[in-house]
């Protein structure tokens, strides 16, 4: 395996390849290094000089790609067939550069300023200050990463809009939980003054049978994973433009009605306040 030539080829496709020890970057401060000092072909051929004078070469090393703005690339890292199917149920995944990893696939898309995160089980979104192992590296298990669709075959596609909205929605839900927990820890949330036994918002959402709940308002429910598609309860919908999570109630309308968590769905569908929605979630029934 001519690692230097492979790294040069990746570089010529606009990517920033770095040498790896297994799956671990060798370059110190690699997250910011190439923003301040862009990588050159000379670095790849002759090695990268560290501040302590040590030269790190690409010869006989695995190769990683620094994701984010520095490479004009983001990667959807999928670790199982089940996760791939869940994503495809939610929306189209445009044909793009694709490599086969040890357990799944890496899908490369044009950069968007979206933060790295883990939007669902077995799926990671890699953006700024992250890296992904690239072909023809060897996984510690002995598996060799390989291109399914290489950069020489097609142009890199744009990240689908539905995925951008999905990631933003998941970040919003996570922030909501974080804020509620912080308020609860400071004993400043008036909702919980009269009931020390009231569960956290997250636990309340996890206790609800969301499939049964949404079944009251939508039709044509499809999907085998934790995310289902259906008609939207907020507008006249002849097609499945709505998605909801059966475990926490998170939802999104791809036609523009918005998105939110399960508590916000209760508020919107029943036209009730936050306090009233919490009472409904805690009660024996959600009917009003």
N, C-alpha and C positions, 0 to 999 in steps of 0.2 A: 504494500500500500504506500504510494507516494504522497505522504501527508502534505508536504509543501505545495505540490501541484494542486491538490484538492483544495487547500486553503486559498491559493491564488485564484482558482476558478470561482470560489464563493465570493472573494473580494471583488472580482470583476463583475459580479452580478449585484454589486452595491452593498454587500453584507460585510460585517465586521467579525471575521473569524478569530478565535483565540485558542491557544493550546490548553488541553485539559489533561489532568491526571485522573483517568477513569471518567467520572462525571464532574470533577471539581476543577474550577479554573486555577491555573498556576500563577497568572499575573496578579500581583498585589494591587488592590484598589481598582480592579477591572471595571467595576460599576461606573466609575467616572473617568477613568484613565483616557479613554478614546474620545470623550467629548472635548477634553482639554488638548489632547495630542492625537489627532486622527491617525489611524493605522495607515501604513504605506506598504507597497509591494516589497520594498527593501527590508522592512521589519519582518515580513513573512519569510523572505529568502534567507536573511542573515541572522534573524532572531531579534527579540525585543529586549532592550537594555533597561534593567530596573535601576532604581535610584541608588541601590547599594553596589552597582556595578555588575551584578550578575546578569548574564544573557540567557533568556528563555527562548528556546528554539521550537519550531513546529515539527521538527524531524522526529518521526516515530512516536507521535503523540496523538491522542484523540483530539477532535476539533469541536469547539463550541461556537455558537453564533450569539453575539450580544444582541438582544432584542431591544426594540424601542426606536426612538428617533435616530440614534446613531447608525442604525442599519435600515431605516425606513421599513421596519417590519414588526408585526405582532404575530404571536403564535397561539393557536388554540391547541393545547396539549391534551389529548384524549387517551385515557388509560384502559378503556374496555369497549367491547362491541356494544354493550348495553348503553353506555354513555353516548356513543355515537348515534345510536337509534333514538335516544331521548332528544338529542339536538336536532336530528332530522325531522322529528315529529313537530318541533317548534318552528322550524323554518328551513328555507333552502340554504345549503352550504355551497357557495359558488366554487367551481373547479379552480384549483390554484396549486401552487407548489405544495407537494405533500411527501412526507417521509414516513417510513415505517419504523416505529420505535420498538422497544422490547415488549411492551404490553399493548400498544395501540398505535396512534398516529399523531403526527405534528402537521397542522395546517398553517401555512404561512400566508399572511395578508398584508396589504399596505398599512403603514403606520397610521394610527389615530391616537390622539392624546387621552387615552383611557387607562386608568390605573390597573396594574396587575392585581389579580384576585383569583379566588376559587369559587366560581359561580354555582357549581353543583358538584356532587360526588363524582370522582374520576375525571374531572375536567378542570384544567388550570388555564388561566389566561395570562400570557407572558408579554409584558410591555417593557417600559423603561427600567433599567438596572436589573434585568433578569437575563438569563442565558439558556439556550437550548442545545442539547447535544446534536451534532449534525453528522450526516453520512460522510465518509464510510467508517465512522468511529465504531469501536467494539464495546458493547455493554459489559459490565462485570460478570454477567451470566454467560457471556460468550456470544450473545446475539449481535449481529452486525447491523447497524442502522443503514437503511438504503432508501434511495429515492423511488417513490411510486410515480410521482409526476415531478420531474426535475426542472430547475430554472431554465434549462436550455430548451424545454418543450413548449412552455406557454408563458404568458405574462402573469405576474403576480396579481391576484384579484383584490378588490376592495372588501373589507370586512362587512358582512351583511348588516343592514340597519337594524334588523330585528335582534341580532345578537348584541349590538351596542346598547339598545334599549333594555334588553334583558339584564346585562351586566350593571347598568346604571340603576335598574330597579332593585337588584339584589344588594347593591351597595347602600341604597336608600333604606331598605328593610333592616340591614345590619346596623346602620347608624341609628335607626329608630330604637332598636333593641338596646343599643349601647346607651343612648340617652335615657331611656326608661330605667335601666338598671342603675345608672349614675344617680338619677333623682331618687330612686328607691333607697340607695345606700345612704344618701344624705338625709333621709326621713323628711323630705320636703314636698313630696307629692300628696296633695290633698285627697286624691282618690283613695288612698290607702290608710288614712287616719283612723277610720272607724272599723277597720277590719284587718288586724295583723295577720290573719290567716289567708288573706287574698293572695292567690298565686301571681307570679310575675306574668307580664303580658306574653312573653314567649311561651311559658307553660300553658297559659290559657289557649293560645292559638294552636299549640300542639295537641290539645285535648279534644279539639273539635273534629267531627267527621266532615271534612270539607267536601268530599265527593258527594255526600248526601245533601249538604248545604247548597252547593252550587247547582245540584240537580233540580232544585226548586225553581231556578230562574233561567236555566239555559237548556239547550237541546243539542242533539247530535254530538255527544261527548265521545272523543276519540283519544287513542294513545294508550300505551302499556306501561309507561314509566310514571315518575312522580309528578310530571307536568302533563296535563290534559289540554286538549284543544276543544273548543265548542263555539256555539253562537254566542254573541255578546249580549249580556242582559241590559246594557245601557244604550243600545241603539238598534234600529231595525237591521237585522243581520241575516242575509241569505247564505252566507258562507262562514266558516269557522275563523273568525278574526280575533277570538278571545282565548287566552291561555290562563290556567290556574294550577296551583300547586296543592296536591291532595294532603300534604303533611303540615303546611303552615298557612295555607290560604292565600299566599301571595298571588297576584293577578296582573295581567297586562292585556290591554286591547290594542292590537296592531293597526286598528283603523283610526285611532286618535282619541279614544275616550279616556286614556290615562292609564295609570298603574298604581299599585299600592300593596299593602299587606292585608291580611285577613280581617283585622280590626277595621281598617278603612273600607273594606268591602261591606261589612255589616253596616257601618255608618251610611254608606252611599245607597245601599239597596233598601234599607229600612228608613232612611232619612231621619236618623237619630244622632244625638250628640255623642261625644267620646265617652262620657260617663255612662250614658244609656247603653252604648254598645258593649262596654265592659260588663255591665249587669246582665245583658243578654247572653254574653259568652259564658258567664259564670253560672247562669241559671240552668234549670232542667231542660229548657227548650229555648230555641232561638226565635220562636214565633212571637210577634207582638200583637 
